[in-house]
Amino acid sequence: MGSRAPFRVDAHCGVEWAVIDGYSWHTRLRDDGNHNPPREWPQLIDGVLKRPSTDRAVFVSDQIPVRLVFKPAPDAVWSCM
């Protein structure tokens, strides 16, 4: 908690999931309607991840116009093919 570190989000299947500290985390889906990243977003988004609390992670990047708020999803099963 309270940590801040460089982080990369993989947007290949749209932005919705991330593995943070070895666990699955979820944010509201951002995609182009076909599970690709939104137009103008890179496949790999470099930025900074902040952990203001144990159940919240905030990702910010100069490469995208929004901040992403992730919440733990420890029982989630997801894949990107």
Phi and psi restraints in degrees (range 20) as a CNS / XPLOR table:
assign (resid 1 and name C) (resid 2 and name N)
       (resid 2 and name CA) (resid 2 and name C) 1.0 80.8 20.0 2
assign (resid 2 and name N) (resid 2 and name CA)
       (resid 2 and name C) (resid 3 and name N) 1.0 0.0 20.0 2
assign (resid 2 and name C) (resid 3 and name N)
       (resid 3 and name CA) (resid 3 and name C) 1.0 -83.3 20.0 2
assign (resid 3 and name N) (resid 3 and name CA)
       (resid 3 and name C) (resid 4 and name N) 1.0 162.3 20.0 2
assign (resid 3 and name C) (resid 4 and name N)
       (resid 4 and name CA) (resid 4 and name C) 1.0 -146.3 20.0 2
assign (resid 4 and name N) (resid 4 and name CA)
       (resid 4 and name C) (resid 5 and name N) 1.0 132.0 20.0 2
assign (resid 4 and name C) (resid 5 and name N)
       (resid 5 and name CA) (resid 5 and name C) 1.0 -154.7 20.0 2
assign (resid 5 and name N) (resid 5 and name CA)
       (resid 5 and name C) (resid 6 and name N) 1.0 153.4 20.0 2
assign (resid 5 and name C) (resid 6 and name N)
       (resid 6 and name CA) (resid 6 and name C) 1.0 -58.8 20.0 2
assign (resid 6 and name N) (resid 6 and name CA)
       (resid 6 and name C) (resid 7 and name N) 1.0 144.2 20.0 2
assign (resid 6 and name C) (resid 7 and name N)
       (resid 7 and name CA) (resid 7 and name C) 1.0 -151.1 20.0 2
assign (resid 7 and name N) (resid 7 and name CA)
       (resid 7 and name C) (resid 8 and name N) 1.0 152.5 20.0 2
assign (resid 7 and name C) (resid 8 and name N)
       (resid 8 and name CA) (resid 8 and name C) 1.0 -125.1 20.0 2
assign (resid 8 and name N) (resid 8 and name CA)
       (resid 8 and name C) (resid 9 and name N) 1.0 129.8 20.0 2
assign (resid 8 and name C) (resid 9 and name N)
       (resid 9 and name CA) (resid 9 and name C) 1.0 -104.0 20.0 2
assign (resid 9 and name N) (resid 9 and name CA)
       (resid 9 and name C) (resid 10 and name N) 1.0 128.5 20.0 2
assign (resid 9 and name C) (resid 10 and name N)
       (resid 10 and name CA) (resid 10 and name C) 1.0 -88.3 20.0 2
assign (resid 10 and name N) (resid 10 and name CA)
       (resid 10 and name C) (resid 11 and name N) 1.0 117.6 20.0 2
assign (resid 10 and name C) (resid 11 and name N)
       (resid 11 and name CA) (resid 11 and name C) 1.0 -101.8 20.0 2
assign (resid 11 and name N) (resid 11 and name CA)
       (resid 11 and name C) (resid 12 and name N) 1.0 13.3 20.0 2
assign (resid 11 and name C) (resid 12 and name N)
       (resid 12 and name CA) (resid 12 and name C) 1.0 -51.9 20.0 2
assign (resid 12 and name N) (resid 12 and name CA)
       (resid 12 and name C) (resid 13 and name N) 1.0 -45.5 20.0 2
assign (resid 12 and name C) (resid 13 and name N)
       (resid 13 and name CA) (resid 13 and name C) 1.0 -104.5 20.0 2
assign (resid 13 and name N) (resid 13 and name CA)
       (resid 13 and name C) (resid 14 and name N) 1.0 30.2 20.0 2
assign (resid 13 and name C) (resid 14 and name N)
       (resid 14 and name CA) (resid 14 and name C) 1.0 89.0 20.0 2
assign (resid 14 and name N) (resid 14 and name CA)
       (resid 14 and name C) (resid 15 and name N) 1.0 163.9 20.0 2
assign (resid 14 and name C) (resid 15 and name N)
       (resid 15 and name CA) (resid 15 and name C) 1.0 -97.6 20.0 2
assign (resid 15 and name N) (resid 15 and name CA)
       (resid 15 and name C) (resid 16 and name N) 1.0 113.0 20.0 2
assign (resid 15 and name C) (resid 16 and name N)
       (resid 16 and name CA) (resid 16 and name C) 1.0 -151.9 20.0 2
assign (resid 16 and name N) (resid 16 and name CA)
       (resid 16 and name C) (resid 17 and name N) 1.0 -33.1 20.0 2
assign (resid 16 and name C) (resid 17 and name N)
       (resid 17 and name CA) (resid 17 and name C) 1.0 -125.6 20.0 2
assign (resid 17 and name N) (resid 17 and name CA)
       (resid 17 and name C) (resid 18 and name N) 1.0 152.8 20.0 2
assign (resid 17 and name C) (resid 18 and name N)
       (resid 18 and name CA) (resid 18 and name C) 1.0 -150.9 20.0 2
assign (resid 18 and name N) (resid 18 and name CA)
       (resid 18 and name C) (resid 19 and name N) 1.0 151.9 20.0 2
assign (resid 18 and name C) (resid 19 and name N)
       (resid 19 and name CA) (resid 19 and name C) 1.0 -102.4 20.0 2
assign (resid 19 and name N) (resid 19 and name CA)
       (resid 19 and name C) (resid 20 and name N) 1.0 116.8 20.0 2
assign (resid 19 and name C) (resid 20 and name N)
       (resid 20 and name CA) (resid 20 and name C) 1.0 -123.0 20.0 2
assign (resid 20 and name N) (resid 20 and name CA)
       (resid 20 and name C) (resid 21 and name N) 1.0 123.0 20.0 2
assign (resid 20 and name C) (resid 21 and name N)
       (resid 21 and name CA) (resid 21 and name C) 1.0 54.7 20.0 2
assign (resid 21 and name N) (resid 21 and name CA)
       (resid 21 and name C) (resid 22 and name N) 1.0 33.8 20.0 2
assign (resid 21 and name C) (resid 22 and name N)
       (resid 22 and name CA) (resid 22 and name C) 1.0 83.9 20.0 2
assign (resid 22 and name N) (resid 22 and name CA)
       (resid 22 and name C) (resid 23 and name N) 1.0 3.8 20.0 2
assign (resid 22 and name C) (resid 23 and name N)
       (resid 23 and name CA) (resid 23 and name C) 1.0 -121.1 20.0 2
assign (resid 23 and name N) (resid 23 and name CA)
       (resid 23 and name C) (resid 24 and name N) 1.0 154.6 20.0 2
assign (resid 23 and name C) (resid 24 and name N)
       (resid 24 and name CA) (resid 24 and name C) 1.0 -76.4 20.0 2
assign (resid 24 and name N) (resid 24 and name CA)
       (resid 24 and name C) (resid 25 and name N) 1.0 136.4 20.0 2
assign (resid 24 and name C) (resid 25 and name N)
       (resid 25 and name CA) (resid 25 and name C) 1.0 -130.3 20.0 2
assign (resid 25 and name N) (resid 25 and name CA)
       (resid 25 and name C) (resid 26 and name N) 1.0 153.0 20.0 2
assign (resid 25 and name C) (resid 26 and name N)
       (resid 26 and name CA) (resid 26 and name C) 1.0 -128.4 20.0 2
assign (resid 26 and name N) (resid 26 and name CA)
       (resid 26 and name C) (resid 27 and name N) 1.0 144.0 20.0 2
assign (resid 26 and name C) (resid 27 and name N)
       (resid 27 and name CA) (resid 27 and name C) 1.0 -133.2 20.0 2
assign (resid 27 and name N) (resid 27 and name CA)
       (resid 27 and name C) (resid 28 and name N) 1.0 167.5 20.0 2
assign (resid 27 and name C) (resid 28 and name N)
       (resid 28 and name CA) (resid 28 and name C) 1.0 -59.9 20.0 2
assign (resid 28 and name N) (resid 28 and name CA)
       (resid 28 and name C) (resid 29 and name N) 1.0 135.3 20.0 2
assign (resid 28 and name C) (resid 29 and name N)
       (resid 29 and name CA) (resid 29 and name C) 1.0 -61.7 20.0 2
assign (resid 29 and name N) (resid 29 and name CA)
       (resid 29 and name C) (resid 30 and name N) 1.0 131.0 20.0 2
assign (resid 29 and name C) (resid 30 and name N)
       (resid 30 and name CA) (resid 30 and name C) 1.0 -123.4 20.0 2
assign (resid 30 and name N) (resid 30 and name CA)
       (resid 30 and name C) (resid 31 and name N) 1.0 117.5 20.0 2
assign (resid 30 and name C) (resid 31 and name N)
       (resid 31 and name CA) (resid 31 and name C) 1.0 -154.2 20.0 2
assign (resid 31 and name N) (resid 31 and name CA)
       (resid 31 and name C) (resid 32 and name N) 1.0 -177.5 20.0 2
assign (resid 31 and name C) (resid 32 and name N)
       (resid 32 and name CA) (resid 32 and name C) 1.0 -94.5 20.0 2
assign (resid 32 and name N) (resid 32 and name CA)
       (resid 32 and name C) (resid 33 and name N) 1.0 9.9 20.0 2
assign (resid 32 and name C) (resid 33 and name N)
       (resid 33 and name CA) (resid 33 and name C) 1.0 96.7 20.0 2
assign (resid 33 and name N) (resid 33 and name CA)
       (resid 33 and name C) (resid 34 and name N) 1.0 -11.9 20.0 2
assign (resid 33 and name C) (resid 34 and name N)
       (resid 34 and name CA) (resid 34 and name C) 1.0 -124.0 20.0 2
assign (resid 34 and name N) (resid 34 and name CA)
       (resid 34 and name C) (resid 35 and name N) 1.0 23.6 20.0 2
assign (resid 34 and name C) (resid 35 and name N)
       (resid 35 and name CA) (resid 35 and name C) 1.0 59.9 20.0 2
assign (resid 35 and name N) (resid 35 and name CA)
       (resid 35 and name C) (resid 36 and name N) 1.0 35.4 20.0 2
assign (resid 35 and name C) (resid 36 and name N)
       (resid 36 and name CA) (resid 36 and name C) 1.0 -111.0 20.0 2
assign (resid 36 and name N) (resid 36 and name CA)
       (resid 36 and name C) (resid 37 and name N) 1.0 163.6 20.0 2
assign (resid 36 and name C) (resid 37 and name N)
       (resid 37 and name CA) (resid 37 and name C) 1.0 -60.6 20.0 2
assign (resid 37 and name N) (resid 37 and name CA)
       (resid 37 and name C) (resid 38 and name N) 1.0 154.1 20.0 2
assign (resid 37 and name C) (resid 38 and name N)
       (resid 38 and name CA) (resid 38 and name C) 1.0 -56.1 20.0 2
assign (resid 38 and name N) (resid 38 and name CA)
       (resid 38 and name C) (resid 39 and name N) 1.0 152.9 20.0 2
assign (resid 38 and name C) (resid 39 and name N)
       (resid 39 and name CA) (resid 39 and name C) 1.0 -53.6 20.0 2
assign (resid 39 and name N) (resid 39 and name CA)
       (resid 39 and name C) (resid 40 and name N) 1.0 138.4 20.0 2
assign (resid 39 and name C) (resid 40 and name N)
       (resid 40 and name CA) (resid 40 and name C) 1.0 78.8 20.0 2
assign (resid 40 and name N) (resid 40 and name CA)
       (resid 40 and name C) (resid 41 and name N) 1.0 -3.0 20.0 2
assign (resid 40 and name C) (resid 41 and name N)
       (resid 41 and name CA) (resid 41 and name C) 1.0 -91.7 20.0 2
assign (resid 41 and name N) (resid 41 and name CA)
       (resid 41 and name C) (resid 42 and name N) 1.0 140.0 20.0 2
assign (resid 41 and name C) (resid 42 and name N)
       (resid 42 and name CA) (resid 42 and name C) 1.0 -74.4 20.0 2
assign (resid 42 and name N) (resid 42 and name CA)
       (resid 42 and name C) (resid 43 and name N) 1.0 162.6 20.0 2
assign (resid 42 and name C) (resid 43 and name N)
       (resid 43 and name CA) (resid 43 and name C) 1.0 -67.2 20.0 2
assign (resid 43 and name N) (resid 43 and name CA)
       (resid 43 and name C) (resid 44 and name N) 1.0 -37.5 20.0 2
assign (resid 43 and name C) (resid 44 and name N)
       (resid 44 and name CA) (resid 44 and name C) 1.0 -117.8 20.0 2
assign (resid 44 and name N) (resid 44 and name CA)
       (resid 44 and name C) (resid 45 and name N) 1.0 120.5 20.0 2
assign (resid 44 and name C) (resid 45 and name N)
       (resid 45 and name CA) (resid 45 and name C) 1.0 -108.3 20.0 2
assign (resid 45 and name N) (resid 45 and name CA)
       (resid 45 and name C) (resid 46 and name N) 1.0 116.2 20.0 2
assign (resid 45 and name C) (resid 46 and name N)
       (resid 46 and name CA) (resid 46 and name C) 1.0 -94.0 20.0 2
assign (resid 46 and name N) (resid 46 and name CA)
       (resid 46 and name C) (resid 47 and name N) 1.0 137.4 20.0 2
assign (resid 46 and name C) (resid 47 and name N)
       (resid 47 and name CA) (resid 47 and name C) 1.0 -169.1 20.0 2
assign (resid 47 and name N) (resid 47 and name CA)
       (resid 47 and name C) (resid 48 and name N) 1.0 -150.7 20.0 2
assign (resid 47 and name C) (resid 48 and name N)
       (resid 48 and name CA) (resid 48 and name C) 1.0 -127.3 20.0 2
assign (resid 48 and name N) (resid 48 and name CA)
       (resid 48 and name C) (resid 49 and name N) 1.0 134.5 20.0 2
assign (resid 48 and name C) (resid 49 and name N)
       (resid 49 and name CA) (resid 49 and name C) 1.0 -107.5 20.0 2
assign (resid 49 and name N) (resid 49 and name CA)
       (resid 49 and name C) (resid 50 and name N) 1.0 128.5 20.0 2
assign (resid 49 and name C) (resid 50 and name N)
       (resid 50 and name CA) (resid 50 and name C) 1.0 -114.9 20.0 2
assign (resid 50 and name N) (resid 50 and name CA)
       (resid 50 and name C) (resid 51 and name N) 1.0 142.4 20.0 2
assign (resid 50 and name C) (resid 51 and name N)
       (resid 51 and name CA) (resid 51 and name C) 1.0 -116.5 20.0 2
assign (resid 51 and name N) (resid 51 and name CA)
       (resid 51 and name C) (resid 52 and name N) 1.0 84.2 20.0 2
assign (resid 51 and name C) (resid 52 and name N)
       (resid 52 and name CA) (resid 52 and name C) 1.0 -70.6 20.0 2
assign (resid 52 and name N) (resid 52 and name CA)
       (resid 52 and name C) (resid 53 and name N) 1.0 -20.2 20.0 2
assign (resid 52 and name C) (resid 53 and name N)
       (resid 53 and name CA) (resid 53 and name C) 1.0 -153.8 20.0 2
assign (resid 53 and name N) (resid 53 and name CA)
       (resid 53 and name C) (resid 54 and name N) 1.0 173.9 20.0 2
assign (resid 53 and name C) (resid 54 and name N)
       (resid 54 and name CA) (resid 54 and name C) 1.0 -70.4 20.0 2
assign (resid 54 and name N) (resid 54 and name CA)
       (resid 54 and name C) (resid 55 and name N) 1.0 -19.8 20.0 2
assign (resid 54 and name C) (resid 55 and name N)
       (resid 55 and name CA) (resid 55 and name C) 1.0 -116.8 20.0 2
assign (resid 55 and name N) (resid 55 and name CA)
       (resid 55 and name C) (resid 56 and name N) 1.0 24.5 20.0 2
assign (resid 55 and name C) (resid 56 and name N)
       (resid 56 and name CA) (resid 56 and name C) 1.0 -152.4 20.0 2
assign (resid 56 and name N) (resid 56 and name CA)
       (resid 56 and name C) (resid 57 and name N) 1.0 133.0 20.0 2
assign (resid 56 and name C) (resid 57 and name N)
       (resid 57 and name CA) (resid 57 and name C) 1.0 -131.9 20.0 2
assign (resid 57 and name N) (resid 57 and name CA)
       (resid 57 and name C) (resid 58 and name N) 1.0 135.0 20.0 2
assign (resid 57 and name C) (resid 58 and name N)
       (resid 58 and name CA) (resid 58 and name C) 1.0 -119.7 20.0 2
assign (resid 58 and name N) (resid 58 and name CA)
       (resid 58 and name C) (resid 59 and name N) 1.0 124.8 20.0 2
assign (resid 58 and name C) (resid 59 and name N)
       (resid 59 and name CA) (resid 59 and name C) 1.0 -109.4 20.0 2
assign (resid 59 and name N) (resid 59 and name CA)
       (resid 59 and name C) (resid 60 and name N) 1.0 129.3 20.0 2
assign (resid 59 and name C) (resid 60 and name N)
       (resid 60 and name CA) (resid 60 and name C) 1.0 -127.2 20.0 2
assign (resid 60 and name N) (resid 60 and name CA)
       (resid 60 and name C) (resid 61 and name N) 1.0 145.5 20.0 2
assign (resid 60 and name C) (resid 61 and name N)
       (resid 61 and name CA) (resid 61 and name C) 1.0 -153.5 20.0 2
assign (resid 61 and name N) (resid 61 and name CA)
       (resid 61 and name C) (resid 62 and name N) 1.0 143.9 20.0 2
assign (resid 61 and name C) (resid 62 and name N)
       (resid 62 and name CA) (resid 62 and name C) 1.0 -72.4 20.0 2
assign (resid 62 and name N) (resid 62 and name CA)
       (resid 62 and name C) (resid 63 and name N) 1.0 -11.0 20.0 2
assign (resid 62 and name C) (resid 63 and name N)
       (resid 63 and name CA) (resid 63 and name C) 1.0 -85.5 20.0 2
assign (resid 63 and name N) (resid 63 and name CA)
       (resid 63 and name C) (resid 64 and name N) 1.0 -12.6 20.0 2
assign (resid 63 and name C) (resid 64 and name N)
       (resid 64 and name CA) (resid 64 and name C) 1.0 -133.9 20.0 2
assign (resid 64 and name N) (resid 64 and name CA)
       (resid 64 and name C) (resid 65 and name N) 1.0 155.3 20.0 2
assign (resid 64 and name C) (resid 65 and name N)
       (resid 65 and name CA) (resid 65 and name C) 1.0 -87.1 20.0 2
assign (resid 65 and name N) (resid 65 and name CA)
       (resid 65 and name C) (resid 66 and name N) 1.0 2.9 20.0 2
assign (resid 65 and name C) (resid 66 and name N)
       (resid 66 and name CA) (resid 66 and name C) 1.0 -130.3 20.0 2
assign (resid 66 and name N) (resid 66 and name CA)
       (resid 66 and name C) (resid 67 and name N) 1.0 162.2 20.0 2
assign (resid 66 and name C) (resid 67 and name N)
       (resid 67 and name CA) (resid 67 and name C) 1.0 -98.4 20.0 2
assign (resid 67 and name N) (resid 67 and name CA)
       (resid 67 and name C) (resid 68 and name N) 1.0 145.3 20.0 2
assign (resid 67 and name C) (resid 68 and name N)
       (resid 68 and name CA) (resid 68 and name C) 1.0 -105.5 20.0 2
assign (resid 68 and name N) (resid 68 and name CA)
       (resid 68 and name C) (resid 69 and name N) 1.0 127.3 20.0 2
assign (resid 68 and name C) (resid 69 and name N)
       (resid 69 and name CA) (resid 69 and name C) 1.0 -107.5 20.0 2
assign (resid 69 and name N) (resid 69 and name CA)
       (resid 69 and name C) (resid 70 and name N) 1.0 116.5 20.0 2
assign (resid 69 and name C) (resid 70 and name N)
       (resid 70 and name CA) (resid 70 and name C) 1.0 -102.3 20.0 2
assign (resid 70 and name N) (resid 70 and name CA)
       (resid 70 and name C) (resid 71 and name N) 1.0 145.5 20.0 2
assign (resid 70 and name C) (resid 71 and name N)
       (resid 71 and name CA) (resid 71 and name C) 1.0 -125.2 20.0 2
assign (resid 71 and name N) (resid 71 and name CA)
       (resid 71 and name C) (resid 72 and name N) 1.0 149.0 20.0 2
assign (resid 71 and name C) (resid 72 and name N)
       (resid 72 and name CA) (resid 72 and name C) 1.0 -58.7 20.0 2
assign (resid 72 and name N) (resid 72 and name CA)
       (resid 72 and name C) (resid 73 and name N) 1.0 141.9 20.0 2
assign (resid 72 and name C) (resid 73 and name N)
       (resid 73 and name CA) (resid 73 and name C) 1.0 -139.8 20.0 2
assign (resid 73 and name N) (resid 73 and name CA)
       (resid 73 and name C) (resid 74 and name N) 1.0 63.5 20.0 2
assign (resid 73 and name C) (resid 74 and name N)
       (resid 74 and name CA) (resid 74 and name C) 1.0 -62.5 20.0 2
assign (resid 74 and name N) (resid 74 and name CA)
       (resid 74 and name C) (resid 75 and name N) 1.0 -24.7 20.0 2
assign (resid 74 and name C) (resid 75 and name N)
       (resid 75 and name CA) (resid 75 and name C) 1.0 -98.3 20.0 2
assign (resid 75 and name N) (resid 75 and name CA)
       (resid 75 and name C) (resid 76 and name N) 1.0 3.4 20.0 2
assign (resid 75 and name C) (resid 76 and name N)
       (resid 76 and name CA) (resid 76 and name C) 1.0 -68.8 20.0 2
assign (resid 76 and name N) (resid 76 and name CA)
       (resid 76 and name C) (resid 77 and name N) 1.0 142.7 20.0 2
assign (resid 76 and name C) (resid 77 and name N)
       (resid 77 and name CA) (resid 77 and name C) 1.0 -120.5 20.0 2
assign (resid 77 and name N) (resid 77 and name CA)
       (resid 77 and name C) (resid 78 and name N) 1.0 118.6 20.0 2
assign (resid 77 and name C) (resid 78 and name N)
       (resid 78 and name CA) (resid 78 and name C) 1.0 -145.7 20.0 2
assign (resid 78 and name N) (resid 78 and name CA)
       (resid 78 and name C) (resid 79 and name N) 1.0 157.0 20.0 2
assign (resid 78 and name C) (resid 79 and name N)
       (resid 79 and name CA) (resid 79 and name C) 1.0 -151.9 20.0 2
assign (resid 79 and name N) (resid 79 and name CA)
       (resid 79 and name C) (resid 80 and name N) 1.0 159.6 20.0 2
assign (resid 79 and name C) (resid 80 and name N)
       (resid 80 and name CA) (resid 80 and name C) 1.0 -130.6 20.0 2
assign (resid 80 and name N) (resid 80 and name CA)
       (resid 80 and name C) (resid 81 and name N) 1.0 115.6 20.0 2
